[in-house]
Amino acid sequence: MTVPKTSVLVLDSAEPEPLARFYAELLGGTVGPAPGDGDLFLVTGATGVVLGVRRDPGRVAPSWPVPEGNQQARLSILVAEADLDEAEREAVALGARPVAAEDETAVPGFRTTVRRYADPAGHAFVLAAGRD
């Protein structure tokens, strides 16, 4: 028998509550403190996905993307391709910092379907076409 489990991606932040609110607004979810843990805030999305943001006073933002094209852990947020521009505007208005949008085609004027950002605490995330 397999023991039931719940997985939660936890991001560290010197100021966890504002970062949790950023993700709650970006994902259309809610945020609240974890029961019995004043240093952990939980973000619950409309689909039930949970993201945790934990207090770490000494946290240093990562460098991303790293040289040589290596991948670091990141949050991928999937949206319909037709909604990428609007999702990008929402993320930037909430405080996301654009990092990169690689060219994926030689078609002039084409916007890539994978757009990279840093959240207000410097964590990497992407908006990517993947849901219609």
C-alpha positions as CSV (number, residue, x, y, z in Angstrom):
1,M,0.0,0.0,0.0
2,T,1.3,3.5,-0.9
3,V,1.0,6.1,1.8
4,P,-1.1,9.1,0.5
5,K,1.2,12.1,-0.1
6,T,0.8,15.8,-1.1
7,S,3.7,17.5,-2.8
8,V,4.3,21.2,-2.4
9,L,6.9,23.3,-4.1
10,V,8.3,25.6,-1.5
11,L,10.2,28.9,-2.4
12,D,12.3,30.6,0.1
13,S,12.0,34.4,0.6
14,A,13.1,37.0,3.1
15,E,9.6,38.4,2.9
16,P,7.3,35.4,2.3
17,E,3.9,37.0,2.6
18,P,4.2,39.6,-0.2
19,L,5.7,36.9,-2.5
20,A,2.9,34.5,-1.7
21,R,0.4,37.3,-2.5
22,F,2.2,37.9,-5.8
23,Y,1.7,34.2,-6.8
24,A,-1.8,34.1,-5.5
25,E,-2.8,37.1,-7.7
26,L,-0.8,35.7,-10.7
27,L,-2.4,32.3,-10.4
28,G,-5.9,33.5,-9.4
29,G,-5.6,31.7,-6.1
30,T,-5.8,32.4,-2.4
31,V,-3.0,32.7,0.2
32,G,-2.9,32.0,3.9
33,P,-0.5,30.9,6.7
34,A,0.2,27.2,7.0
35,P,-1.5,25.8,10.1
36,G,1.0,25.8,13.0
37,D,3.9,27.3,10.9
38,G,4.1,31.1,11.0
39,D,7.0,31.1,8.6
40,L,5.2,29.3,5.8
41,F,2.4,30.7,3.5
42,L,0.4,28.5,1.2
43,V,-1.0,29.5,-2.1
44,T,-3.9,27.5,-3.4
45,G,-4.8,27.9,-7.0
46,A,-8.2,27.4,-8.7
47,T,-7.2,23.8,-9.6
48,G,-6.0,23.0,-6.1
49,V,-2.3,23.4,-6.8
50,V,-0.4,24.4,-3.7
51,L,2.8,26.5,-3.6
52,G,4.5,27.3,-0.4
53,V,6.6,30.3,0.4
54,R,8.8,30.0,3.5
55,R,10.6,32.7,5.5
56,D,14.4,32.6,5.0
57,P,15.9,35.9,6.3
58,G,19.3,35.1,4.7
59,R,18.1,34.1,1.3
60,V,20.1,35.4,-1.7
61,A,18.4,35.6,-5.1
62,P,19.8,33.1,-7.7
63,S,21.4,34.1,-10.9
64,W,19.1,33.1,-13.7
65,P,19.4,32.1,-16.4
66,V,22.9,30.7,-15.6
67,P,25.7,30.8,-18.2
68,E,26.2,27.9,-20.7
69,G,22.4,27.4,-21.0
70,N,22.1,25.2,-17.9
71,Q,18.6,24.9,-16.5
72,Q,17.8,25.8,-12.9
73,A,14.6,24.8,-11.0
74,R,11.8,27.1,-12.0
75,L,8.0,27.3,-11.9
76,S,6.3,26.8,-15.2
77,I,2.9,28.5,-15.6
78,L,1.0,27.1,-18.6
79,V,-1.5,29.3,-20.4
80,A,-3.3,29.2,-23.8
81,E,-1.0,30.5,-26.5
82,A,-3.5,33.2,-27.4
83,D,-3.4,34.5,-23.8
84,L,0.4,34.7,-23.5
85,D,0.6,38.5,-24.1
86,E,-2.1,39.2,-21.5
87,A,-0.5,36.8,-19.0
88,E,2.8,38.6,-19.5
89,R,1.1,42.0,-18.9
90,E,-0.4,40.7,-15.7
91,A,2.9,39.2,-14.4
92,V,4.8,42.4,-15.1
93,A,2.1,44.6,-13.5
94,L,2.3,42.4,-10.4
95,G,6.1,42.9,-10.2
96,A,7.7,40.2,-12.3
97,R,10.9,41.2,-14.1
98,P,11.3,39.9,-17.7
99,V,14.5,37.9,-18.1
100,A,14.4,36.4,-21.6
101,A,12.2,35.5,-24.5
102,E,14.2,33.4,-26.9
103,D,13.5,33.3,-30.6
104,E,11.8,30.1,-31.6
105,T,11.2,30.8,-35.3
106,A,12.6,32.9,-38.1
107,V,9.1,34.5,-38.7
108,P,9.4,38.3,-38.3
109,G,7.3,39.7,-35.5
110,F,6.7,36.2,-33.9
111,R,6.7,36.3,-30.1
112,T,8.1,33.2,-28.5
113,T,5.8,30.8,-26.6
114,V,8.2,30.5,-23.7
115,R,8.8,33.7,-21.7
116,R,11.2,33.8,-18.7
117,Y,10.8,36.0,-15.6
118,A,12.1,36.6,-12.1
119,D,9.5,37.0,-9.4
120,P,9.8,39.9,-7.0
121,A,12.2,37.8,-4.8
122,G,14.3,36.7,-7.8
123,H,12.9,33.1,-8.3
124,A,12.8,31.9,-11.9
125,F,9.4,31.2,-13.6
126,V,8.2,30.9,-17.1
127,L,4.9,31.6,-18.9
128,A,4.6,29.0,-21.6
129,A,2.0,28.0,-24.1
130,G,0.6,24.7,-23.0
131,R,-3.1,24.9,-22.3
132,D,-6.0,25.8,-24.7
